[in-house]
Amino acid sequence: MNNHSPHPKYLQQYYPEEYPSFPQMHIPLNHQPGIHQQSSWNSMHMSWNAAHAPAQGLFNQILHYLLQAIHDEAQAIDFYSRLKRMAPDQLHQDFIHHALEDEQHHLQDFIQLYVDLTGQQPHYRIQPVAFQTYQEGVFKAYLAELEAYEFYRDMMLMSHDIQIRDTFFRAMTDEIEHASRFSFLYFTSAWFKREDQLQVPFQEPSQGSSPKPMPNQSEQDNT
């Protein structure tokens, strides 16, 4: 976790009751403070930092989770780009493309939020999601979207900051929609799988054997 410290103005803006402004001191131009005065100012600053240490801890925690969200969105973009190429029809491609575009917007929003809070670009590296079949990939995407929904909901509730709350609220509502879409894709991908299994080539009966005759209507009634 990066040990970023929030600027006092950030705390005063979003937590005005818990974190009042640091007392302003009117100092004459070219004034040289004495030893005792300088010590008093240092003590005031140390007292302010100690009083606001919990907020700094929360701020660092939000940055840590925000960086995790950036990583997850970048990973999802790579994942859905590969999954889309395996889609069995146009409807499946469109659903995955819709989710892919949303994840790209989320990544941009999270990076911008990180820059606004820290003044720095985030650094991250993704590990591609592994899957062997299209159906397996869709199921993993469904589970990931449910986890993302809960993660972003908790992130939104951690902060009073309007920008943070709005950013994660938009992502949260998109993720639950994605989960619904991937649930549909998972069950319809099973239908495509059954269709493939039904389309087996016709085989002639082996020599010396005869196909079993179909029962007539009277035989079916007797059974």
C-alpha positions as CSV (number, residue, x, y, z in Angstrom):
1,M,0.0,0.0,0.0
2,N,1.3,3.4,-0.9
3,N,1.6,5.7,2.1
4,H,0.0,8.7,0.6
5,S,-1.1,11.4,3.0
6,P,-4.3,13.4,2.2
7,H,-3.9,17.1,2.0
8,P,-5.5,18.9,4.9
9,K,-7.8,20.7,2.5
10,Y,-9.1,17.3,1.4
11,L,-10.1,16.4,5.0
12,Q,-11.6,19.8,5.7
13,Q,-13.6,19.7,2.5
14,Y,-15.2,16.3,2.9
15,Y,-15.1,15.9,6.7
16,P,-15.8,19.5,8.0
17,E,-17.2,18.5,11.3
18,E,-14.7,15.9,12.2
19,Y,-11.7,17.8,10.8
20,P,-11.9,21.6,11.2
21,S,-9.4,23.8,9.5
22,F,-5.9,24.1,10.9
23,P,-5.7,27.4,12.8
24,Q,-4.4,30.2,10.5
25,M,-1.5,32.3,11.7
26,H,-0.9,35.8,10.4
27,I,2.9,36.2,10.3
28,P,4.5,39.5,9.2
29,L,6.7,39.4,6.1
30,N,10.3,38.5,6.8
31,H,9.4,37.5,10.3
32,Q,12.0,35.2,11.9
33,P,10.3,33.1,14.7
34,G,12.2,32.5,17.9
35,I,13.1,29.1,19.2
36,H,10.1,28.9,21.6
37,Q,7.7,30.1,18.9
38,Q,9.0,27.7,16.3
39,S,8.6,24.9,18.9
40,S,5.1,25.9,19.5
41,W,4.2,25.8,15.8
42,N,5.8,22.4,15.5
43,S,3.8,21.1,18.4
44,M,0.6,22.4,16.9
45,H,1.3,20.7,13.6
46,M,2.1,17.4,15.4
47,S,-1.1,17.6,17.4
48,W,-3.1,18.2,14.1
49,N,-1.4,15.2,12.4
50,A,-2.1,13.0,15.4
51,A,-5.7,14.0,15.6
52,H,-6.2,13.3,11.9
53,A,-4.3,10.0,11.7
54,P,-7.5,7.9,11.5
55,A,-8.6,9.9,8.4
56,Q,-5.2,9.4,6.8
57,G,-5.5,5.6,7.5
58,L,-8.9,5.6,5.8
59,F,-7.5,7.6,2.9
60,N,-4.6,5.2,2.4
61,Q,-7.1,2.3,2.6
62,I,-9.3,3.8,-0.1
63,L,-6.2,4.3,-2.3
64,H,-5.2,0.7,-1.8
65,Y,-8.7,-0.6,-2.8
66,L,-8.8,1.9,-5.7
67,L,-5.6,0.5,-7.1
68,Q,-7.0,-3.0,-6.8
69,A,-10.1,-1.8,-8.7
70,I,-7.9,-0.4,-11.5
71,H,-6.1,-3.8,-11.7
72,D,-9.4,-5.7,-11.8
73,E,-10.8,-3.5,-14.6
74,A,-7.7,-3.9,-16.7
75,Q,-7.8,-7.6,-16.1
76,A,-11.5,-7.8,-17.2
77,I,-10.7,-5.8,-20.4
78,D,-8.1,-8.4,-21.4
79,F,-10.4,-11.3,-20.3
80,Y,-13.5,-10.1,-22.2
81,S,-11.5,-9.2,-25.3
82,R,-10.4,-12.9,-25.5
83,L,-13.8,-14.3,-24.5
84,K,-15.6,-12.3,-27.2
85,R,-13.6,-14.0,-29.9
86,M,-15.0,-17.3,-28.7
87,A,-18.6,-16.3,-28.7
88,P,-20.9,-18.7,-30.6
89,D,-23.2,-16.1,-32.2
90,Q,-23.7,-12.4,-32.7
91,L,-25.9,-12.0,-29.6
92,H,-23.2,-13.4,-27.3
93,Q,-20.7,-11.1,-29.0
94,D,-22.9,-8.1,-28.4
95,F,-23.4,-8.9,-24.7
96,I,-19.7,-9.3,-24.1
97,H,-18.9,-6.2,-26.1
98,H,-21.3,-4.2,-24.0
99,A,-19.6,-5.4,-20.8
100,L,-16.2,-4.7,-22.4
101,E,-17.0,-1.1,-23.2
102,D,-18.3,-0.5,-19.6
103,E,-15.1,-1.9,-18.1
104,Q,-13.1,0.4,-20.3
105,H,-15.1,3.4,-19.0
106,H,-14.6,2.1,-15.4
107,L,-10.9,1.9,-15.9
108,Q,-10.7,5.4,-17.2
109,D,-12.8,6.7,-14.3
110,F,-10.8,4.9,-11.7
111,I,-7.5,6.1,-13.1
112,Q,-8.8,9.7,-13.2
113,L,-9.9,9.4,-9.6
114,Y,-6.5,8.0,-8.5
115,V,-4.8,10.9,-10.2
116,D,-7.1,13.4,-8.6
117,L,-6.5,12.0,-5.2
118,T,-2.7,11.5,-5.4
119,G,-1.4,13.5,-8.3
120,Q,0.3,10.4,-9.6
121,Q,-0.4,7.8,-12.3
122,P,-1.2,4.3,-11.0
123,H,1.2,1.4,-11.6
124,Y,-0.2,-2.1,-12.0
125,R,0.4,-5.4,-13.8
126,I,-2.4,-7.9,-14.7
127,Q,-2.4,-11.6,-14.6
128,P,-4.6,-12.9,-17.5
129,V,-7.6,-15.0,-16.5
130,A,-7.2,-18.6,-17.7
131,F,-10.1,-20.6,-19.2
132,Q,-10.3,-23.6,-21.5
133,T,-13.8,-23.3,-23.0
134,Y,-16.2,-20.5,-23.8
135,Q,-18.7,-21.8,-21.2
136,E,-16.0,-21.9,-18.5
137,G,-15.0,-18.3,-19.4
138,V,-18.6,-17.1,-19.2
139,F,-19.1,-18.7,-15.8
140,K,-15.9,-17.1,-14.5
141,A,-17.0,-13.8,-15.8
142,Y,-20.4,-14.2,-14.0
143,L,-18.7,-14.9,-10.7
144,A,-16.2,-12.0,-11.2
145,E,-19.0,-9.5,-11.8
146,L,-20.8,-10.5,-8.6
147,E,-17.7,-10.1,-6.6
148,A,-17.0,-6.7,-8.3
149,Y,-20.6,-5.6,-7.5
150,E,-20.0,-6.3,-3.7
151,F,-16.5,-4.8,-3.8
152,Y,-17.7,-1.5,-5.4
153,R,-20.7,-1.3,-3.0
154,D,-18.4,-1.5,0.0
155,M,-16.0,1.0,-1.5
156,M,-18.9,3.5,-2.0
157,L,-20.0,3.1,1.6
158,M,-16.5,3.7,2.9
159,S,-16.3,7.4,1.9
160,H,-18.2,10.6,2.2
161,D,-16.4,12.0,-0.8
162,I,-19.0,12.7,-3.6
163,Q,-16.6,12.0,-6.4
164,I,-15.5,8.6,-4.9
165,R,-19.1,7.6,-4.1
166,D,-20.4,8.5,-7.6
167,T,-17.6,6.8,-9.4
168,F,-18.1,3.5,-7.5
169,F,-21.9,3.8,-7.7
170,R,-21.8,3.9,-11.5
171,A,-19.4,1.0,-11.6
172,M,-21.5,-1.0,-9.1
173,T,-24.7,-0.7,-11.1
174,D,-22.9,-1.7,-14.3
175,E,-21.4,-4.8,-12.7
176,I,-24.7,-6.2,-11.4
177,E,-26.1,-5.7,-14.9
178,H,-23.1,-7.6,-16.3
179,A,-23.7,-10.4,-13.9
180,S,-27.3,-10.7,-15.2
181,R,-26.0,-10.8,-18.8
182,F,-23.3,-13.3,-18.2
183,S,-25.9,-15.5,-16.4
184,F,-28.0,-15.5,-19.6
185,L,-24.9,-16.3,-21.7
186,Y,-23.9,-19.2,-19.4
187,F,-27.2,-21.0,-19.8
188,T,-27.5,-20.3,-23.5
189,S,-24.0,-21.5,-24.0
190,A,-25.0,-24.8,-22.5
191,W,-27.8,-24.9,-25.1
192,F,-25.2,-24.4,-27.9
193,K,-23.2,-27.2,-26.4
194,R,-26.2,-29.6,-26.5
195,E,-26.9,-28.6,-30.1
196,D,-23.3,-29.5,-31.0
197,Q,-23.7,-32.9,-29.3
198,L,-26.9,-33.6,-31.1
199,Q,-25.4,-32.9,-34.5
200,V,-23.5,-36.3,-34.7
201,P,-23.0,-37.8,-38.2
202,F,-25.2,-40.7,-39.2
203,Q,-23.5,-44.1,-39.0
204,E,-24.5,-47.2,-41.0
205,P,-25.2,-50.2,-38.9
206,S,-22.4,-52.7,-38.8
207,Q,-22.6,-55.8,-40.9
208,G,-24.6,-58.6,-39.3
209,S,-26.7,-56.2,-37.2
210,S,-30.0,-54.5,-38.0
211,P,-31.3,-51.3,-36.6
212,K,-34.0,-51.6,-33.9
213,P,-37.4,-50.9,-35.4
214,M,-39.4,-48.0,-34.1
215,P,-42.5,-49.0,-32.1
216,N,-45.9,-48.5,-33.7
217,Q,-48.7,-46.7,-32.2
218,S,-50.4,-49.8,-30.7
219,E,-47.1,-50.8,-29.0
220,Q,-46.7,-47.4,-27.5
221,D,-50.3,-47.5,-26.2
222,N,-49.7,-50.9,-24.6
223,T,-46.7,-49.5,-22.8
